[in-house]
Each structure stands twice: as C-alpha cells, then as structure tokens.
Amino acid sequence: MYKVKEVANLSGVSIRTLHHYDHIGLLSPAEVSESGYRLYGEKEVERLQQILFFKEMEVPLGSIKRILDDPNFDPEEALRQHRTYLVKEKERLERILSSLETTLDSMNGGRVMSDQERLGAFDNRELEEHRQKYEEEVKERWGETDAYKESLKKTSRYSEEDWEAIHKEASAVDSKLADLMDKGPDDPEVQRLIDQKRQHITDYYYTCTPEIFRGLADLYVDDPCFTKNIEKVKRGYASFLREAMHIYCDRLNA
C-alpha cells in the first residue's frame, strides 16, 4: 500500500490534486489508516494510470469519472486506444521536430521550404477526432444535458487554487451538518445548511434544481462510490444527508 505522498512522488501528481480526485470521487484511497493516512493499493494505481492517459487526451475529469465508473468499461481496450493516440501524437511531434530542423537548415543556406512544409506538421485534426471519441461516448450514455454542459463550462476554468477554495467551502458545510446529526434532518439549522449546500452546487457547478438536488440525495446512498466518499465525514452521514435533502425539496414543492 502507498501513502498519498508516495503516490504523488511516483506519478508526479501533486498531493493537492490527489485530494481533489478523492473529493470528487474520481480516485479514492483503498482505505484510511487509524493515523489518518490515505492508502492506495494496486487497483487505485491502475485507475490513476487510466486517469492520466485520459488527461493526455484532454478529457475533462467529469467525463473520465463517467467512463471509468461505467460497468461496461474495458480497461484493456482503453489502453489500446491510448496507445493509438500516443503513437499518433509521437508521429506528429516527430514531424514538428523535422520541420524545425529543416527550417534551421533553410535559414543557414539550405533548400527553400514550401509553405506546406512549414505548417503541415502542426496539423492535429486526426488527434482531435480521436480525443473527441471519448466525449461522444459520454454524451451518448448520459445525454448532453444543460447541467452537464454548464458543469463542463464552469469547471474547465478552475485552477487548483480555485478547487481548493471550493472544497474548503463544501467541507465546512459538511462538517457543520455532521455536527448537527443528533438534531435531526428537519432541524431549522440543518435545513439552512442544506440550502447552502444546494447553492454551493449552483454557484460552482450547475443550476441545481430541486429535482436534481433530490436525485443527488438518492445517489449519495444508492451509489457505493458516493457513499464511501461521503461517509468519510461521519458514519451515517450519507443517509442523514439524503433525508435532510428530501425534506428540503418537499418543502420547496409544497
């Protein structure tokens, strides 16, 4: 098992980014030790490798999560696709390097280059087509909803510092809610914080309608990946959160 710092050293991915991956459910540790260390096993290392391959193709993190979490995801086939992409990228870089060398030679009395030779090496249309294949797969499986498009547009602009601030705000709300679990899900202060949680989603991801919010509440309990992540706050928090969110939505629709 690897600690988060060791995974960061192995992969070159910052500890902050690994924490971010954990927070959004993209890559969670296999377990957390009694001392609070995040521990990653072989399964998590393999998933991180897939994540990094997809990032090479500039696939958004939300899309990567959807692809990897799909029960029909074939890791071997994905690796073949990654290889195809990287070979094409290697060939493109070799063409650019060759163009650069020829240009230097031309500047020093060598043969005159054509415009096609100067610019053709930068043509990356084939790579773009390969890259878009994965985005199309996500759209076909989950639909290109307004919320999905809005989330991609917003989150694509965030820096690591932005993500850190967003996570800090979300964690503060979760921490306060967990402290109030003994008050019950219909407690006024709990409901005020639930409203704050919904607003947080709207501010930083997509317009969170009561219908979407209710769906998220169910997902927190029905999806083991979400449940595992949420239960890190406090045991039983996922179920408490769903009940509190349902009460909130019922009152909005009353």
Backbone bond lengths (Angstrom), bond angles and torsions (degrees), N, CA, C in turn:
res aa  C-N    CA-C-N  psi(-1)  N-CA   C-N-CA  omega(-1)  CA-C   N-CA-C  phi
1 M - - - 1.464 - - 1.538 109.66 -
2 Y 1.322 115.43 142.97 1.461 121.07 179.34 1.525 110.59 -109.90
3 K 1.336 115.74 142.04 1.457 120.55 170.32 1.529 107.81 -79.12
4 V 1.325 116.02 162.30 1.461 120.18 -175.37 1.528 111.28 -59.12
5 K 1.337 117.61 -36.74 1.468 120.57 179.67 1.520 110.51 -65.10
6 E 1.335 116.88 -36.85 1.464 120.73 179.97 1.526 110.88 -69.12
7 V 1.333 116.32 -39.29 1.467 119.70 176.59 1.523 109.87 -63.82
8 A 1.327 116.64 -40.44 1.466 121.27 178.32 1.529 110.58 -61.32
9 N 1.333 116.37 -42.34 1.464 120.31 179.78 1.528 111.73 -67.16
10 L 1.322 116.75 -37.63 1.459 121.20 -179.50 1.531 111.97 -67.91
11 S 1.331 115.34 -40.73 1.466 120.43 -169.91 1.520 114.71 -99.87
12 G 1.330 116.86 -20.55 1.456 119.50 -173.93 1.514 112.75 81.49
13 V 1.336 116.56 3.75 1.463 121.96 176.41 1.528 107.89 -86.28
14 S 1.311 117.48 130.11 1.461 120.04 -175.94 1.529 111.56 -65.73
15 I 1.323 115.28 154.40 1.467 120.81 177.51 1.524 109.72 -59.77
16 R 1.321 116.40 -39.71 1.468 120.69 179.25 1.521 110.70 -60.15
17 T 1.341 116.78 -41.55 1.460 120.29 179.30 1.524 111.10 -67.00
18 L 1.326 117.37 -39.65 1.465 120.74 177.73 1.524 110.74 -63.53
19 H 1.317 116.54 -37.97 1.469 119.98 175.36 1.530 110.18 -63.64
20 H 1.329 115.43 -39.21 1.464 120.42 177.93 1.533 110.38 -63.33
21 Y 1.321 117.23 -44.76 1.465 120.98 177.94 1.527 110.73 -58.93
22 D 1.319 115.63 -39.25 1.470 119.80 178.01 1.521 110.48 -65.50
23 H 1.324 115.99 -43.54 1.468 121.01 -176.71 1.524 112.01 -61.68
24 I 1.323 117.52 -38.65 1.471 120.63 -177.41 1.529 111.92 -91.32
25 G 1.342 117.03 3.17 1.458 119.84 177.14 1.509 114.48 78.70
26 L 1.325 117.29 13.53 1.464 120.72 179.76 1.528 110.81 -78.57
27 L 1.323 116.65 -42.04 1.463 121.22 178.79 1.522 108.73 -147.78
28 S 1.311 115.93 102.77 1.457 120.68 178.39 1.524 109.41 -101.99
29 P 1.336 117.43 149.61 1.472 119.52 177.94 1.524 110.48 -66.05
30 A 1.318 115.81 158.70 1.467 120.23 178.14 1.514 110.30 -64.40
31 E 1.329 115.81 -35.50 1.463 120.98 178.83 1.516 109.62 -162.56
32 V 1.308 115.21 167.36 1.462 121.74 174.79 1.519 107.05 -118.76
33 S 1.325 116.56 123.79 1.458 120.32 -176.27 1.526 111.14 -69.24
34 E 1.328 115.96 168.37 1.469 120.88 178.58 1.524 110.89 -61.54
35 S 1.321 115.42 -25.32 1.474 119.76 179.35 1.524 112.12 -84.85
36 G 1.348 116.21 -2.09 1.461 120.26 177.97 1.512 114.33 92.81
37 Y 1.344 118.25 7.29 1.466 120.73 179.79 1.527 110.20 -79.57
38 R 1.339 115.28 132.53 1.459 120.13 171.42 1.525 108.37 -76.10
39 L 1.339 116.74 128.00 1.454 121.12 -176.75 1.526 110.42 -118.46
40 Y 1.334 115.55 130.05 1.462 122.43 -176.75 1.527 109.89 -115.23
41 G 1.329 116.10 133.70 1.453 121.64 178.34 1.513 112.04 -105.74
42 E 1.341 115.65 -168.06 1.461 121.11 -177.23 1.530 111.81 -60.41
43 K 1.331 116.51 -41.07 1.470 121.05 -179.22 1.526 110.85 -60.20
44 E 1.318 116.33 -41.75 1.475 120.83 -178.24 1.533 110.82 -70.89
45 V 1.338 116.12 -36.53 1.467 119.98 177.87 1.528 109.95 -64.23
46 E 1.331 117.04 -42.03 1.468 120.90 178.44 1.526 110.64 -63.52
47 R 1.327 116.64 -39.81 1.470 119.61 179.11 1.522 110.56 -66.39
48 L 1.338 116.59 -40.58 1.461 119.59 178.82 1.523 110.48 -62.61
49 Q 1.325 117.36 -38.28 1.467 120.19 177.12 1.526 110.57 -59.61
50 Q 1.337 116.53 -44.44 1.463 120.12 178.23 1.526 110.55 -62.31
51 I 1.320 116.42 -42.19 1.469 120.56 179.16 1.526 110.29 -58.48
52 L 1.314 116.26 -44.87 1.463 120.59 -177.61 1.525 111.43 -68.49
53 F 1.333 117.37 -35.36 1.466 119.71 175.09 1.529 110.39 -63.03
54 F 1.330 116.58 -45.59 1.466 120.19 179.82 1.529 110.81 -64.37
55 K 1.339 116.38 -36.55 1.463 119.25 178.23 1.527 111.23 -64.49
56 E 1.338 117.03 -31.97 1.457 120.32 176.21 1.528 110.43 -59.47
57 M 1.332 116.10 -29.10 1.464 120.83 178.82 1.525 111.15 -92.92
58 E 1.340 115.88 7.95 1.464 122.47 176.55 1.520 112.12 62.07
59 V 1.331 116.80 31.99 1.461 120.83 174.82 1.530 107.92 -77.04
60 P 1.343 119.40 130.52 1.468 121.35 -178.98 1.525 111.83 -60.40
61 L 1.331 116.59 151.35 1.461 121.08 -176.46 1.528 112.27 -58.95
62 G 1.341 116.50 -39.64 1.463 119.30 179.72 1.517 111.55 -61.43
63 S 1.320 116.13 -38.80 1.456 120.76 178.82 1.527 110.87 -69.91
64 I 1.335 116.53 -39.39 1.465 119.88 178.00 1.527 110.16 -59.94
65 K 1.321 116.08 -43.06 1.470 119.77 -179.79 1.527 110.61 -61.71
66 R 1.328 116.52 -44.82 1.458 120.18 -179.90 1.534 111.35 -61.94
67 I 1.317 116.81 -41.21 1.466 120.96 -179.46 1.531 110.23 -65.97
68 L 1.336 117.52 -48.81 1.458 121.21 -175.99 1.524 112.46 -69.10
69 D 1.330 116.93 -29.96 1.461 120.45 -178.74 1.520 112.87 -83.50
70 D 1.319 116.95 -9.94 1.463 120.53 179.51 1.534 109.37 -64.63
71 P 1.329 118.25 126.72 1.475 120.81 179.90 1.525 112.84 -57.52
72 N 1.335 116.91 -24.64 1.464 120.92 -178.84 1.528 113.04 -92.60
73 F 1.319 117.03 5.88 1.463 119.99 -179.88 1.522 110.09 -62.26
74 D 1.320 116.62 130.09 1.464 122.98 -179.40 1.533 108.24 -109.90
75 P 1.332 118.74 103.00 1.474 120.27 -176.06 1.515 113.46 -62.99
76 E 1.335 117.28 -34.51 1.463 119.70 -179.70 1.526 110.95 -67.76
77 E 1.329 116.49 -43.05 1.452 120.25 177.94 1.523 110.61 -64.68
78 A 1.331 116.25 -38.21 1.467 120.41 178.29 1.529 110.31 -61.49
79 L 1.338 116.32 -40.92 1.466 119.67 178.99 1.526 111.15 -64.42
80 R 1.319 116.82 -36.64 1.469 119.23 176.96 1.531 110.39 -64.02
81 Q 1.327 115.66 -40.34 1.466 119.75 178.87 1.534 110.45 -66.62
82 H 1.325 116.16 -40.16 1.463 119.81 177.01 1.531 110.04 -60.14
83 R 1.343 115.94 -42.74 1.468 120.47 -179.49 1.530 110.49 -61.75
84 T 1.334 116.12 -44.09 1.463 120.00 178.94 1.523 110.53 -58.55
85 Y 1.328 115.13 -45.58 1.468 120.05 -179.33 1.527 111.25 -62.74
86 L 1.336 115.97 -47.33 1.461 119.68 -175.56 1.528 112.13 -68.24
87 V 1.328 116.92 -34.52 1.471 119.74 175.74 1.522 110.06 -63.01
88 K 1.342 115.77 -43.12 1.463 119.87 178.74 1.534 110.63 -65.48
89 E 1.319 116.55 -38.20 1.468 120.61 177.81 1.530 109.89 -65.98
90 K 1.335 116.69 -40.56 1.469 121.06 177.85 1.529 110.30 -61.18
91 E 1.322 116.38 -44.06 1.471 120.20 179.44 1.523 110.98 -63.39
92 R 1.329 116.06 -39.43 1.470 119.76 179.38 1.528 110.62 -64.79
93 L 1.334 117.08 -43.83 1.460 120.57 179.40 1.529 111.34 -64.74
94 E 1.332 115.92 -35.70 1.468 119.04 177.05 1.526 111.13 -65.85
95 R 1.348 116.35 -37.01 1.470 119.64 177.21 1.524 110.65 -65.95
96 I 1.334 116.28 -40.54 1.465 120.35 178.94 1.527 110.18 -64.20
97 L 1.331 116.35 -43.03 1.465 120.08 179.37 1.527 110.95 -63.66
98 S 1.328 115.60 -41.24 1.463 119.62 178.63 1.524 110.53 -63.86
99 S 1.345 115.83 -41.13 1.462 120.34 178.01 1.524 110.85 -62.24
100 L 1.317 116.02 -39.81 1.469 120.78 179.30 1.530 110.51 -63.02
101 E 1.341 115.76 -45.91 1.466 119.62 -179.01 1.538 110.89 -63.74
102 T 1.339 115.92 -41.64 1.465 119.93 179.61 1.525 110.78 -65.33
103 T 1.340 115.97 -37.28 1.466 120.39 178.67 1.530 110.75 -64.26
104 L 1.326 115.66 -44.35 1.470 119.00 177.79 1.527 110.80 -61.29
105 D 1.336 115.72 -41.60 1.463 120.25 178.79 1.528 111.04 -63.08
106 S 1.348 116.16 -40.70 1.461 121.36 179.76 1.529 111.28 -64.40
107 M 1.326 116.35 -38.21 1.466 120.90 179.97 1.526 111.84 -67.88
108 N 1.343 115.25 -20.32 1.463 119.43 -178.67 1.525 112.20 -109.09
109 G 1.337 115.99 33.50 1.456 120.97 173.14 1.508 114.96 96.67
110 G 1.307 118.52 3.76 1.458 121.15 178.53 1.517 111.32 -76.69
111 R 1.342 115.48 -170.56 1.456 119.31 -177.30 1.522 110.95 -66.47
112 V 1.329 115.76 152.85 1.464 122.01 179.30 1.529 108.90 -75.68
113 M 1.320 116.01 132.24 1.475 120.72 -178.79 1.523 110.31 -86.92
114 S 1.323 115.74 148.13 1.464 120.72 172.55 1.524 108.78 -81.57
115 D 1.330 116.27 161.54 1.465 120.67 177.83 1.535 110.52 -63.13
116 Q 1.317 116.97 -34.98 1.454 121.19 178.49 1.530 110.26 -62.08
117 E 1.338 116.12 -41.07 1.459 119.74 178.65 1.528 111.34 -66.30
118 R 1.332 115.86 -36.69 1.461 119.64 -178.82 1.532 112.36 -68.48
119 L 1.331 116.85 -38.16 1.466 120.42 -171.27 1.525 115.06 -109.81
120 G 1.313 117.31 -23.43 1.459 120.25 -173.92 1.520 114.39 -60.63
121 A 1.326 116.70 -31.22 1.464 120.24 -177.17 1.523 112.75 -64.17
122 F 1.343 116.30 -19.89 1.466 119.47 -176.57 1.533 112.59 -88.55
123 D 1.308 117.66 -0.32 1.460 122.04 -179.20 1.531 108.99 -66.64
124 N 1.342 116.48 116.70 1.472 119.78 -179.38 1.522 112.00 -122.88
125 R 1.337 117.06 26.97 1.465 120.39 -177.77 1.523 111.94 -61.59
126 E 1.320 116.39 -38.44 1.458 119.25 -178.92 1.529 110.81 -64.61
127 L 1.325 116.56 -39.37 1.456 120.37 177.44 1.523 111.27 -65.21
128 E 1.318 116.58 -40.86 1.457 120.55 -179.88 1.530 110.98 -62.63
129 E 1.310 116.49 -38.83 1.460 120.14 178.39 1.525 110.75 -63.66
130 H 1.323 116.04 -41.60 1.465 120.53 179.07 1.527 110.28 -65.38
131 R 1.323 115.83 -41.52 1.458 121.31 -178.91 1.523 111.58 -63.99
132 Q 1.321 115.75 -40.96 1.466 120.17 -176.38 1.524 112.95 -71.01
133 K 1.323 116.22 -16.78 1.460 120.27 -179.97 1.525 110.94 -56.47
134 Y 1.325 115.93 -40.92 1.450 120.20 -176.93 1.526 111.97 -72.69
135 E 1.324 116.42 -35.66 1.455 119.51 175.06 1.528 110.35 -64.38
136 E 1.324 116.02 -39.17 1.463 120.10 178.79 1.515 110.80 -64.96
137 E 1.317 116.79 -36.93 1.462 120.93 178.61 1.523 110.90 -61.48
138 V 1.323 115.62 -42.91 1.465 119.97 178.87 1.526 110.79 -64.19
139 K 1.333 116.13 -43.89 1.459 120.26 -179.04 1.530 111.31 -63.48
140 E 1.329 116.39 -38.76 1.467 120.31 -179.51 1.519 111.20 -67.14
141 R 1.325 116.98 -38.09 1.466 120.29 -175.54 1.523 112.31 -80.41
142 W 1.333 117.40 -38.71 1.460 119.87 -173.87 1.523 114.25 -114.91
143 G 1.321 116.14 -5.63 1.460 118.42 179.46 1.514 111.75 80.08
144 E 1.311 115.32 144.31 1.457 120.22 -179.87 1.527 108.20 -90.59
145 T 1.324 115.76 71.86 1.453 121.20 -177.62 1.522 110.25 -71.87
146 D 1.330 115.07 162.74 1.458 119.48 177.92 1.525 110.36 -61.19
147 A 1.341 116.18 -40.38 1.463 120.21 -179.68 1.523 110.64 -63.02
148 Y 1.337 116.26 -41.36 1.470 120.88 179.67 1.532 110.40 -62.32
149 K 1.333 116.61 -46.54 1.459 120.51 -178.91 1.528 111.26 -66.08
150 E 1.334 115.87 -40.19 1.459 119.45 -179.84 1.527 110.87 -65.40
151 S 1.339 115.94 -40.70 1.457 120.53 179.68 1.526 111.27 -63.74
152 L 1.338 117.17 -44.30 1.462 120.52 178.74 1.529 111.09 -61.26
153 K 1.328 115.93 -42.39 1.459 120.56 -177.96 1.530 111.09 -64.33
154 K 1.344 116.47 -43.51 1.459 120.07 -177.98 1.527 111.65 -70.92
155 T 1.336 115.95 -52.18 1.464 119.58 -171.88 1.521 113.56 -70.17
156 S 1.326 117.63 -23.23 1.461 120.01 -179.38 1.527 111.60 -66.83
157 R 1.326 116.80 -18.61 1.469 120.56 -177.50 1.531 112.87 -92.65
158 Y 1.339 118.34 -8.95 1.461 120.25 -172.82 1.535 111.76 -78.69
159 S 1.323 114.82 137.34 1.461 120.88 173.48 1.528 108.13 -89.01
160 E 1.333 116.66 173.84 1.466 119.70 177.10 1.521 110.34 -61.12
161 E 1.336 116.87 -35.84 1.464 120.55 178.65 1.528 110.64 -65.61
162 D 1.339 115.94 -39.24 1.468 120.04 176.57 1.522 110.11 -61.18
163 W 1.337 116.20 -47.17 1.464 120.39 -179.11 1.520 110.90 -60.93
164 E 1.318 116.04 -39.25 1.461 119.66 -179.68 1.529 110.56 -62.09
165 A 1.319 117.22 -43.40 1.460 121.55 179.24 1.530 111.07 -66.57
166 I 1.343 116.20 -40.93 1.472 121.13 179.21 1.522 110.45 -62.74
167 H 1.327 116.33 -45.18 1.466 120.49 -179.72 1.524 111.23 -66.62
168 K 1.320 116.23 -37.20 1.461 120.22 179.20 1.521 110.45 -62.61
169 E 1.327 116.09 -42.19 1.462 120.55 178.99 1.531 110.74 -65.24
170 A 1.335 116.55 -44.55 1.466 120.48 -179.80 1.524 111.04 -64.69
171 S 1.331 116.60 -41.71 1.464 120.82 -179.06 1.522 111.42 -64.98
172 A 1.328 116.86 -34.95 1.460 120.64 178.95 1.534 110.68 -64.11
173 V 1.345 116.27 -41.10 1.470 120.17 178.13 1.524 110.30 -66.05
174 D 1.338 116.17 -45.05 1.466 120.05 179.95 1.522 111.59 -62.02
175 S 1.313 116.32 -40.76 1.457 120.51 -179.98 1.530 111.24 -62.69
176 K 1.329 116.53 -43.03 1.471 120.58 178.71 1.519 111.08 -65.69
177 L 1.336 116.37 -40.57 1.458 119.88 178.82 1.524 111.26 -64.36
178 A 1.329 116.43 -42.40 1.466 120.34 -179.59 1.524 110.85 -62.89
179 D 1.313 116.75 -35.69 1.469 120.75 178.69 1.527 111.90 -68.13
180 L 1.332 116.22 -20.24 1.472 120.44 -176.83 1.532 112.84 -102.61
181 M 1.325 117.28 10.43 1.463 119.67 -176.17 1.523 112.67 -59.48
182 D 1.322 117.17 -32.98 1.471 119.84 -179.81 1.531 112.06 -71.51
183 K 1.331 117.55 -13.73 1.471 121.43 178.49 1.524 111.62 -78.53
184 G 1.323 116.50 -21.83 1.456 119.89 -177.74 1.517 112.00 100.61
185 P 1.334 118.37 150.21 1.469 121.89 -175.76 1.519 115.10 -67.59
186 D 1.341 117.86 -18.20 1.465 119.77 -179.16 1.524 112.80 -97.39
187 D 1.331 117.82 5.20 1.460 121.80 177.63 1.534 109.64 -58.42
188 P 1.335 118.50 138.40 1.479 121.29 -177.82 1.527 113.83 -54.99
189 E 1.348 116.98 -41.55 1.450 119.57 -179.67 1.527 110.80 -68.99
190 V 1.330 116.53 -36.98 1.469 120.70 176.02 1.523 109.56 -61.13
191 Q 1.313 116.54 -45.10 1.461 120.54 -179.07 1.529 112.11 -66.93
192 R 1.327 116.95 -32.79 1.469 120.09 176.27 1.531 109.98 -64.84
193 L 1.329 116.20 -41.22 1.463 120.51 -179.94 1.536 111.31 -71.68
194 I 1.324 117.10 -32.30 1.463 120.64 176.04 1.530 109.63 -63.84
195 D 1.320 116.55 -40.94 1.462 120.70 176.01 1.525 109.99 -62.00
196 Q 1.336 116.51 -39.39 1.461 121.31 178.24 1.528 109.91 -64.90
197 K 1.322 116.86 -37.55 1.465 121.24 179.35 1.529 110.54 -65.17
198 R 1.315 116.90 -43.04 1.459 120.18 177.80 1.528 110.72 -63.61
199 Q 1.334 117.24 -41.05 1.463 120.98 179.93 1.530 111.07 -64.90
200 H 1.322 116.08 -34.89 1.464 121.11 178.22 1.531 110.10 -60.73
201 I 1.323 116.68 -43.25 1.466 121.19 178.71 1.531 110.18 -63.09
202 T 1.323 115.78 -43.83 1.465 120.31 179.59 1.525 111.61 -64.27
203 D 1.310 116.48 -41.01 1.471 120.43 -177.54 1.523 112.57 -66.78
204 Y 1.325 116.46 -38.13 1.464 118.96 -169.69 1.530 115.52 -112.47
205 Y 1.332 117.71 -12.05 1.467 118.95 -176.67 1.528 112.09 -126.47
206 Y 1.319 118.06 -68.89 1.462 122.23 -177.07 1.527 108.50 -160.43
207 T 1.318 116.62 163.80 1.458 121.36 179.35 1.528 108.93 -65.48
208 C 1.316 115.24 110.76 1.466 120.75 -173.56 1.527 109.61 -93.18
209 T 1.338 116.12 94.23 1.459 121.30 178.70 1.535 109.52 -71.77
210 P 1.335 117.98 162.50 1.476 119.53 177.01 1.523 112.19 -56.36
211 E 1.323 117.45 -34.85 1.471 120.69 179.62 1.526 110.90 -66.23
212 I 1.336 116.02 -45.01 1.470 119.62 178.05 1.526 110.46 -65.33
213 F 1.324 116.29 -40.94 1.468 121.62 -178.94 1.529 110.49 -61.76
214 R 1.319 117.00 -41.42 1.469 121.01 178.10 1.540 109.70 -65.47
215 G 1.325 115.98 -40.26 1.458 119.47 178.18 1.521 111.89 -62.72
216 L 1.338 116.35 -39.83 1.456 120.36 177.11 1.523 110.89 -62.86
217 A 1.324 115.57 -40.39 1.461 120.17 179.44 1.528 110.77 -57.11
218 D 1.316 116.25 -43.85 1.467 120.31 178.95 1.520 111.02 -67.79
219 L 1.335 116.17 -38.18 1.462 121.06 -179.04 1.529 110.96 -62.58
220 Y 1.329 116.44 -35.08 1.459 120.76 -178.76 1.527 112.05 -60.07
221 V 1.327 116.15 -26.64 1.468 120.79 -179.43 1.521 112.03 -103.25
222 D 1.330 116.54 -37.60 1.468 120.61 -174.37 1.531 113.68 -78.65
223 D 1.336 117.58 -26.54 1.461 121.15 -179.04 1.528 108.88 -98.96
224 P 1.346 117.89 114.75 1.469 121.32 -177.14 1.521 113.94 -56.49
225 C 1.342 116.89 -33.95 1.470 119.74 -179.87 1.519 110.66 -65.48
226 F 1.333 116.39 -44.76 1.463 120.27 177.71 1.528 110.27 -64.90
227 T 1.333 115.75 -44.98 1.463 120.00 -177.76 1.524 111.09 -59.33
228 K 1.321 116.04 -46.16 1.469 120.90 -179.20 1.518 110.63 -58.69
229 N 1.321 116.75 -41.46 1.453 120.92 -178.49 1.527 111.63 -69.73
230 I 1.331 116.11 -43.23 1.464 121.01 -177.49 1.527 112.04 -70.17
231 E 1.324 115.81 -34.44 1.465 119.68 -178.43 1.527 112.45 -69.17
232 K 1.332 117.08 -9.17 1.464 119.80 175.42 1.524 110.19 -66.95
233 V 1.330 116.45 -26.01 1.466 120.44 178.99 1.520 109.63 -67.30
234 K 1.347 115.26 -48.95 1.461 121.18 179.54 1.523 108.07 -171.83
235 R 1.315 116.50 141.76 1.458 120.57 179.61 1.534 109.92 -60.54
236 G 1.307 115.78 130.76 1.461 120.42 179.81 1.518 113.50 89.00
237 Y 1.344 116.66 -2.53 1.464 120.04 -175.34 1.519 112.42 -67.26
238 A 1.327 118.40 -34.81 1.468 121.04 -178.35 1.527 111.21 -61.27
239 S 1.331 116.65 -46.95 1.464 120.81 -179.96 1.530 111.14 -66.71
240 F 1.324 116.10 -40.60 1.455 120.63 177.48 1.522 110.56 -61.16
241 L 1.320 115.26 -43.29 1.463 120.94 -178.52 1.531 110.26 -63.70
242 R 1.325 116.94 -43.86 1.462 119.30 179.90 1.528 110.89 -61.45
243 E 1.310 116.55 -44.99 1.470 119.48 -179.01 1.523 110.95 -63.47
244 A 1.336 116.98 -42.92 1.462 121.22 -179.63 1.526 110.88 -65.03
245 M 1.332 117.14 -39.36 1.466 121.48 179.21 1.525 111.08 -69.33
246 H 1.323 117.74 -36.49 1.470 120.84 176.86 1.527 110.46 -64.57
247 I 1.331 116.84 -43.62 1.464 120.78 177.82 1.518 110.11 -60.02
248 Y 1.332 115.65 -43.58 1.465 121.55 179.51 1.530 110.49 -59.53
249 C 1.326 116.68 -47.19 1.468 121.21 -178.53 1.534 111.45 -67.34
250 D 1.313 116.68 -38.28 1.475 120.73 178.36 1.529 110.26 -61.51
251 R 1.314 116.93 -40.02 1.463 120.16 -179.20 1.526 111.48 -71.17
252 L 1.323 116.68 -33.88 1.457 119.34 176.35 1.521 111.94 -65.33
253 N 1.322 115.73 -35.52 1.463 121.27 -176.88 1.538 113.36 -91.06
254 A 1.335 115.73 -1.23 1.470 118.34 -177.81 1.527 111.02 -70.91
